């Protein structure tokens, strides 16, 4: 009786699954940009780590984030504005060029550091199950963090020229920053995974960034593009989202420091600049979705390539 009681399927030993044919996969997490922001605490740690590492062992520390843009502002104002005397054609040339420099530096730092972010953090990427998109996103946020001191210097300089903010200008500044956040993250995602496969992409980015400063109306004005290349070329020029972002930032800060802002908007700025900026934001968002799809297709091969 006792022996029969213990017989039956309820008391059979559990079957052991044969795992010999199951392929080994690296530790993963729910990847994607949405997963990055669901792990905001980890993202915050990465941003803090990057900022701390940048100023580690420095006597002045975070003050360098103010000193560097202030030095760039002085160099551009003195060398290009005073020695080359480009200020004769562009009123308040120092504000014009520094407003463009804030946008260009934000994009360049996001693009350059984002491209190297996965390779630079390969020990974490291989060992920890986390969204690998987190590294390019963290570099974008670090770059955004360094925009703040540049903005402080820019605003102080604008106030010294008699600048008064206006609602349209402030909207233009927000549109420009959002555009660079989306566009910079998109290109950083694609190039960060490409740099894992071929380290040449780090050098390619350095070459591309050489052309960025001359492809936007920073050292020269948009009015010069229209005058010297013609309105037709000027329209094609606006297909460059970085040029639009620079113009939006100049609309926000530089235009308000000139003697006749309304005349400058009519003659020295493209028509419907805000609408063009919003269209570029939408295009940048679409590009970010495409970049995420490319990243997702290649990310499973990242650990073995590292």
N, C-alpha and C positions, 0 to 999 in steps of 0.2 A: 504494500500500500504506500509506504513512504517513498519507495523508489518510483512508483508510478506518479506520485504527486509532483515530483520534481521534473518529470518529463514534459515535453510540450514546447511550442514555439516561444512562449513567454519567458522561458528560462534558458533558451539557447544562447551560447556565447556570441557576442556581437561580431559580425563579419568585419574583417580588416580590409580597407580599400587599398588596392595596389597603386602606389604613387610613383612607380618607377617610370611611367611613360608621361607623367605630367611635366610640361616644360617649365624650367626655372625662369622666373621673371623678377626684375628688380623691384624693390619696394616702391609703391606708388600711392598717390592719394587722388581724391577727386580733383582732377586737374581743370584748368581753365581760369579765366580772369575772375569769374564769380567766386570760385573757390578761394582765390587770393584774398578777396575782401571779406570772405567769411572767416578767414584766419587773420583778422586785423591785428591781434596781439603779436603774432609772429612777424607780420609785416612791419609793425612798429619797432620790434627788436632789431630787425635787419637794417632799418633806416637809422636807428640810433647807433648801431654798430658801425655803419659806414661813416657816419658823421664823426664819431669818436675816433675811428682809425685815421681819418683824414687829418685831425688836429692833435693826434697823440704825440706827446713829447714837445709840443710847441709852447713857447713862453706866452705868446699873445692869444693862442687858441682861436676862439670864434671871431675875435677881432679881425683876423685875416679875411674873413668873408666880407668885411667892410673896406679893408685897406685895398684889396685887389681891384674891386670895381672902381674905387675912388682913383687909384693910380691909372687905370685904363681911361677913365673920364678925362683926367688931366692930360694924358699923352695925346688922345684924339683931339682935345680942345686946342692944345698948344701946337702940336706938329702939323695936323691937317688943317685946323682952323686958322692959326696965326701964321705959321711959316708958309704953308701952301696957299693960304688966303682963300680957301673955298667958302668961307663965311660970306664973301661978297655976293655969291649967287644964292646961298641958302641962309635965310635969316635965322638967328639963334642956332648956329650950326652945332654947337656943343650939345644942346638938348636934342636936336634932330638925330645926331649920330648915336648919342647914348641911349635914347629910347629904342633905336634899332638894335643896339648892342645887347640890351637886356633880353630881347626876344631871341636873337641869334645865339647868345651864350646859353640860354635855357635849352634850346634845341640841340646845340652842339654837345653840351655836356650829357644830355639824356641819350643822344645817339651814340656818342663815343663810349661812355661808361657802360651803357646798356649792352652794347655789342660785346664787351669783355666780361660782362657780369657772370655768366654761367661758367666760363672757363676759370675765372678768378675764384669762384666759390665751388670748385669741383669736389672738394672733400665733403662739403655739405650736400651737394646735389646727389652724389653717389650713395651716401649713407642714410639720408633722412627722407622719409615718405612725405613730401610736401609738393605743392604745385610749383613747377619750375618756372612758371611765368612770374613768380614772386620776385625773382632777382632783377629782371628788367624793370618791373613796376617800382621796386624799391629805389633803383637808380633814378627813375623819373621823379620820385618824391624827394630824394636828396637834392636833385637839381632845382626843384621847385622851392625847397627850403632856402637855397642860396639866391633865389630871385628876390627874397624879402629884403636883404640889405641893399641890393642894387636898386630896388624900388624906393627905399628910404632916401638914398642919395639922389635919385632922379627927382623925387617929389620936392626935396629941399632945394635942389637947383632950379626946378620950375617955379617954386614960390619966390625965389630970389629974382626971377625974371617977370614977376607979376602974374603968374598963372592962377586962373580961377577954374576949378573943375566944373564940368557940365554933365548932365545925365547921359547924353549921347556919347560923349567921350568916355565916361566910365563904363558904359555898356560895351564900347569898342574894346577897351582894355580887357574886360572879362572874356569877350569872344576870342581875342587873340591868345590869352593864356589857355583857355579850354582847347583851342585848336592845336596849340603846341603840345599840350598834355596828351591829346589823342594821337596826333601824328608822330610825336617823338616815341611814344610807347609802341606804336605799330611798327615803325622801322627798327626799333630796338629789339622787339620780339623776333622779327625775321632774321636780322643780322646776328643776334646772339646765338640762335641755333645754327645758323650757317657757319659762324666762327668756330663752333665745336667740330665741324667736319673739315673745314679748311681755315687755318689760322690767317690766311691771306686777307680775309674779310676785315680784320682789324686794321690792316694797312690801307685797304680800299676805302674804309670810312675816313681815315685821316686825309686821303686825297680828296674825297668828296667834300669834306668840310672846308677845304681850301677855296672851293668855288662858292660856298654858301655866302660868304661875306660880300662877294661882288655880284651875286645874283639877286640881291635885295636892295631897295633904295635906302641905304644906310650912309655910305660915303657920298653918294649923290642923291638928288631928289627925284621923285617920280615925275615931276614936271620936266626934268631934263630928258627922261626917257621919251616922253611925248614929243618934245621939241626936236630932238636930234634923230630919233628913229621913226617918228611918225605915229599917229593915233592907232593905226592898224597893228603895229608891233606892240604898242602900249597895251592893247587889249590882250594879246597873247601873253604878255608879261604878267598879267594878273592871273594866269593859270597856275602860277607858282604860289602855293599856299603860304610859303614862308614870306614872300614879298607882301602878301595880303596881311599877314600877321604883323609885320613891321609897320605897314601903313596904318593899321588899326591902332597900334600903340602910339604912333606919332600923332594920329588924330586925337588920342586921349590926352597926351601931354605936350607935345611940341606945338601944335596948332594954337593952343590957348596962351602961349607965351609970346606970340607974334603981335605986331601992331594992329593988323586987320584980319582976325581969324576968319570972318565970313568970306572975304575975298580969297584967302588962301584955300579954303575948302572948295570954293568954286573953280579955282584955276590950278591948284597944286595937288588936288586929291581926286581920285577916280569917282565917277558918279556911282551912287548906290553902294557905297563901300560897306555899309552894315549888312546889306543883303548878300553881297559877295562873301563877306566873312561868315555869315550863317551857312551859306552854301558850302564853304570850305570846311566848316565844322561837321556838317553832314557827310561830306566826302571823306573826311578824316576818320569819322566813326565807322564808315563802311570799310575803309582800309584797315582799321583795327580788327574788324570781324574777319576779314580775309587773312590778316597776319596771324590771328588766333587759330584759324583752320590750318594754315601752313605749319605753325608751331606744333599743333596737336598731332599732325601726321608724322612729324620727325622726332618728337620728344622721346619715344620709346628706345631710340637708338643712341640717345645721349650718353647713358652710363658706359656702354661699351666703347664709345668713341673717346670718352674722357680717360 
